[in-house]
Amino acid sequence: MNKASRLILLFGGPTKLSAALGIDVSAVSRWPVREKKVPVHHNPAIIEAARSLGIPVDKVEACLQPYVCPSCDRPMPAGFKLKPRVRGV
């Protein structure tokens, strides 16, 4: 069983996970089949959903791919959010 499958099971199925994230159930259903992982841009929303549903965050984080910093290739925490750059005026 891959990490995406384990994550879906933690949330109680693809329908419940997709509802918690506000995305289409077909997208969630593809994660274990085609991609074999959860796309990293969903990590913050998944962590938030786990907290609000009372799902153990440590188990959820074990299923997520680490976000890698584009400038230094250093792994970042699963719940890491990029802050938008503010351009000078």
ChimeraX commands (.cxc) that place a marker at each C-alpha (Angstrom):
marker #1 position 0.00,0.00,0.00 radius 0.5
marker #1 position 1.46,3.36,-0.99 radius 0.5
marker #1 position 1.36,6.59,1.02 radius 0.5
marker #1 position -1.56,8.05,-0.93 radius 0.5
marker #1 position -3.67,4.94,-0.22 radius 0.5
marker #1 position -2.85,5.14,3.49 radius 0.5
marker #1 position -3.82,8.81,3.60 radius 0.5
marker #1 position -7.15,8.11,1.92 radius 0.5
marker #1 position -7.85,5.36,4.45 radius 0.5
marker #1 position -7.03,7.69,7.36 radius 0.5
marker #1 position -9.72,10.09,6.14 radius 0.5
marker #1 position -12.26,7.32,5.60 radius 0.5
marker #1 position -12.18,7.12,1.80 radius 0.5
marker #1 position -11.69,9.32,-1.26 radius 0.5
marker #1 position -15.12,10.93,-0.96 radius 0.5
marker #1 position -14.50,12.14,2.60 radius 0.5
marker #1 position -10.97,13.35,1.81 radius 0.5
marker #1 position -12.07,15.21,-1.32 radius 0.5
marker #1 position -14.93,16.85,0.61 radius 0.5
marker #1 position -12.52,17.93,3.35 radius 0.5
marker #1 position -10.20,19.47,0.74 radius 0.5
marker #1 position -12.90,20.89,-1.51 radius 0.5
marker #1 position -11.60,19.12,-4.61 radius 0.5
marker #1 position -13.10,16.59,-7.01 radius 0.5
marker #1 position -13.24,12.98,-5.80 radius 0.5
marker #1 position -11.75,11.77,-9.09 radius 0.5
marker #1 position -8.57,13.77,-8.40 radius 0.5
marker #1 position -8.15,12.11,-5.00 radius 0.5
marker #1 position -8.91,8.68,-6.47 radius 0.5
marker #1 position -6.05,9.10,-8.97 radius 0.5
marker #1 position -3.40,9.73,-6.34 radius 0.5
marker #1 position -2.75,6.09,-5.38 radius 0.5
marker #1 position -3.16,4.76,-8.93 radius 0.5
marker #1 position -1.38,7.16,-11.27 radius 0.5
marker #1 position 0.77,9.37,-9.13 radius 0.5
marker #1 position 1.50,6.97,-6.21 radius 0.5
marker #1 position 1.77,10.05,-3.97 radius 0.5
marker #1 position -0.11,13.10,-2.80 radius 0.5
marker #1 position 0.76,16.29,-4.71 radius 0.5
marker #1 position 2.70,18.57,-2.34 radius 0.5
marker #1 position 0.54,21.64,-3.00 radius 0.5
marker #1 position -2.27,19.90,-1.08 radius 0.5
marker #1 position -0.14,19.37,2.07 radius 0.5
marker #1 position -1.25,22.47,4.01 radius 0.5
marker #1 position -4.96,21.82,3.32 radius 0.5
marker #1 position -4.59,18.15,4.29 radius 0.5
marker #1 position -2.93,19.06,7.60 radius 0.5
marker #1 position -5.68,21.60,8.34 radius 0.5
marker #1 position -8.41,19.08,7.46 radius 0.5
marker #1 position -6.81,16.42,9.67 radius 0.5
marker #1 position -6.72,18.82,12.62 radius 0.5
marker #1 position -10.34,19.86,12.16 radius 0.5
marker #1 position -11.51,16.23,11.84 radius 0.5
marker #1 position -9.46,14.94,14.78 radius 0.5
marker #1 position -7.24,12.71,12.66 radius 0.5
marker #1 position -3.74,12.25,14.16 radius 0.5
marker #1 position -1.52,14.75,12.34 radius 0.5
marker #1 position 1.62,12.64,12.82 radius 0.5
marker #1 position 0.03,9.76,10.90 radius 0.5
marker #1 position -1.11,12.14,8.16 radius 0.5
marker #1 position 2.33,13.76,7.84 radius 0.5
marker #1 position 3.89,10.31,7.41 radius 0.5
marker #1 position 1.80,9.91,4.24 radius 0.5
marker #1 position 2.79,13.23,2.67 radius 0.5
marker #1 position 5.70,13.98,0.36 radius 0.5
marker #1 position 8.08,16.58,1.76 radius 0.5
marker #1 position 8.07,19.99,0.12 radius 0.5
marker #1 position 11.55,20.77,-1.19 radius 0.5
marker #1 position 12.68,24.37,-1.18 radius 0.5
marker #1 position 13.24,25.46,-4.79 radius 0.5
marker #1 position 16.26,27.59,-3.94 radius 0.5
marker #1 position 18.23,25.30,-1.61 radius 0.5
marker #1 position 16.73,21.79,-2.15 radius 0.5
marker #1 position 16.19,21.48,1.61 radius 0.5
marker #1 position 13.11,19.50,2.72 radius 0.5
marker #1 position 10.49,21.63,4.44 radius 0.5
marker #1 position 7.84,20.46,6.97 radius 0.5
marker #1 position 4.65,18.93,5.55 radius 0.5
marker #1 position 2.48,21.86,6.62 radius 0.5
marker #1 position 4.85,24.48,5.20 radius 0.5
marker #1 position 3.17,27.29,3.25 radius 0.5
marker #1 position 4.95,29.48,0.76 radius 0.5
marker #1 position 4.45,33.18,1.36 radius 0.5
marker #1 position 3.91,35.24,-1.77 radius 0.5
marker #1 position 6.67,37.62,-2.71 radius 0.5
marker #1 position 5.90,41.28,-2.33 radius 0.5
marker #1 position 7.33,43.27,-5.19 radius 0.5
marker #1 position 8.72,46.73,-4.50 radius 0.5
marker #1 position 6.65,49.66,-5.69 radius 0.5
marker link #1:1,2 radius 0.2
marker link #1:2,3 radius 0.2
marker link #1:3,4 radius 0.2
marker link #1:4,5 radius 0.2
marker link #1:5,6 radius 0.2
marker link #1:6,7 radius 0.2
marker link #1:7,8 radius 0.2
marker link #1:8,9 radius 0.2
marker link #1:9,10 radius 0.2
marker link #1:10,11 radius 0.2
marker link #1:11,12 radius 0.2
marker link #1:12,13 radius 0.2
marker link #1:13,14 radius 0.2
marker link #1:14,15 radius 0.2
marker link #1:15,16 radius 0.2
marker link #1:16,17 radius 0.2
marker link #1:17,18 radius 0.2
marker link #1:18,19 radius 0.2
marker link #1:19,20 radius 0.2
marker link #1:20,21 radius 0.2
marker link #1:21,22 radius 0.2
marker link #1:22,23 radius 0.2
marker link #1:23,24 radius 0.2
marker link #1:24,25 radius 0.2
marker link #1:25,26 radius 0.2
marker link #1:26,27 radius 0.2
marker link #1:27,28 radius 0.2
marker link #1:28,29 radius 0.2
marker link #1:29,30 radius 0.2
marker link #1:30,31 radius 0.2
marker link #1:31,32 radius 0.2
marker link #1:32,33 radius 0.2
marker link #1:33,34 radius 0.2
marker link #1:34,35 radius 0.2
marker link #1:35,36 radius 0.2
marker link #1:36,37 radius 0.2
marker link #1:37,38 radius 0.2
marker link #1:38,39 radius 0.2
marker link #1:39,40 radius 0.2
marker link #1:40,41 radius 0.2
marker link #1:41,42 radius 0.2
marker link #1:42,43 radius 0.2
marker link #1:43,44 radius 0.2
marker link #1:44,45 radius 0.2
marker link #1:45,46 radius 0.2
marker link #1:46,47 radius 0.2
marker link #1:47,48 radius 0.2
marker link #1:48,49 radius 0.2
marker link #1:49,50 radius 0.2
marker link #1:50,51 radius 0.2
marker link #1:51,52 radius 0.2
marker link #1:52,53 radius 0.2
marker link #1:53,54 radius 0.2
marker link #1:54,55 radius 0.2
marker link #1:55,56 radius 0.2
marker link #1:56,57 radius 0.2
marker link #1:57,58 radius 0.2
marker link #1:58,59 radius 0.2
marker link #1:59,60 radius 0.2
marker link #1:60,61 radius 0.2
marker link #1:61,62 radius 0.2
marker link #1:62,63 radius 0.2
marker link #1:63,64 radius 0.2
marker link #1:64,65 radius 0.2
marker link #1:65,66 radius 0.2
marker link #1:66,67 radius 0.2
marker link #1:67,68 radius 0.2
marker link #1:68,69 radius 0.2
marker link #1:69,70 radius 0.2
marker link #1:70,71 radius 0.2
marker link #1:71,72 radius 0.2
marker link #1:72,73 radius 0.2
marker link #1:73,74 radius 0.2
marker link #1:74,75 radius 0.2
marker link #1:75,76 radius 0.2
marker link #1:76,77 radius 0.2
marker link #1:77,78 radius 0.2
marker link #1:78,79 radius 0.2
marker link #1:79,80 radius 0.2
marker link #1:80,81 radius 0.2
marker link #1:81,82 radius 0.2
marker link #1:82,83 radius 0.2
marker link #1:83,84 radius 0.2
marker link #1:84,85 radius 0.2
marker link #1:85,86 radius 0.2
marker link #1:86,87 radius 0.2
marker link #1:87,88 radius 0.2
marker link #1:88,89 radius 0.2
view
